[in-house]
Amino acid sequence: IVNMVDIHGIRPLQGYAAYGAAKAGLLMLTQVLARELGPAVRVNGIAPGAILWPEMPANHAMHAEILAKTALKREGSPADIAKAVLFLVRDADYITGQVIPVDGGRLLNH
């Protein structure tokens, strides 16, 4: 199982209390399910951040601000998320209960 968490389930974002609380709850659910369902089932999560989704409206000022706070100085793509999910389901036989940030280093500026 791979849950889609969010970096704002790890780090708060002002003005998004309900969203952050929901994602933090999903993070904890990921860890609890890993304990309850193991060893038969591995449960992990992905925490996207600074991902440019196709349906997002263009906001160049906000985009520049986010990239300035991202270590890799670029946005991610849905393909970056897919690669992380594929790693967890195909190659990560000894990983469970973890949430992997796929954020270009955005959480480093916490």
N, C-alpha and C positions, 0 to 999 in steps of 0.2 A: 504494500500500500504506500502510495506517495501522496501526501497531503500538500496542497498549495497554501502555504502560510503567507507571510509577507514580512519585509524587514520592519514594518511598523507594528508587528506583533512582538518584536524584540526591542525596538526603540520607539518611544512615543512620538507622535506627530500632532502638534497643537491643532485643535479644531476637529480632530477625528477620533474622539474618545470611544465612541461605540465601535467603530471599525477596528481600532487598535485592540480593544478588549476582546472582540470576536476573534481576531487573529492570534492574540495571546492564548485564548482558550483553545484554539486549534493546535497551537504549539504544544500545550500541555496534553491535549487529547492524543497527539502523536506519540508522546512519551509514555503515557499510560497504556495505550493500546500495544505499544512495543513490548511492554512488560506482560500484559495480559495475553497476548496472542503468540508470543515467542514460546518455543523456538520454531513453531510451524510457519509463522508468518512474520516477515520483517515489515516494520512500519517506520517510514521516514517522511521528511518534509522538505520542500523547497521554499526559500524565502526570496522571492524576486524583489529587485529594487533597481531603479533607473533603467527600466525596460521600456522601449518605445513600441507600444502596441499600435497596430494599424488604425484602430478606431479612435485613438486619442487626437483631440484637436491640436492644431499647431499653436504653441505658446512659446515663442522664441526666448523671451526674457526668463521664463521659468525653466526652460530647457537649459539655458546657459548657466543658470544658478545651480541646478542639479549637477551638471557636468563638472562645474568648478569644485564640487564637494565629493567627486567620485575619483578614486585613485587612478583608474585606467583612462580617465578623461574622454570617455565615450559612453554612449548608451548601449544597453544590451538589446537583444532581439528575442522574439519568441523562440527562435532556433536555439539560442543559448539556454533557455529554460528546458527545451526538449532534450538537449544533450545531457543536462544534469539529471533529468528524470531517467533517461536511458541508462546512464551510469548506475543510478541507484537500483534499477530493476534488473539489469543485466550483469554488472560487474561487482557489485558491493555486497558480496555474500556475508561479510562480517561487520556490516554496519546496520544498526537498528536504533530507533529512538532518537535520531539526530535530525536537526533541521539545518540544511546547508544554504547559506546566503549565496545567491547568484545575483550579485549587485555591483560588480566592477570595483569593489572596495569601498562602497558608499558607507557601510557601517564603521569603517575606520575613522570617519569624521564624526563620531558620536559625541 
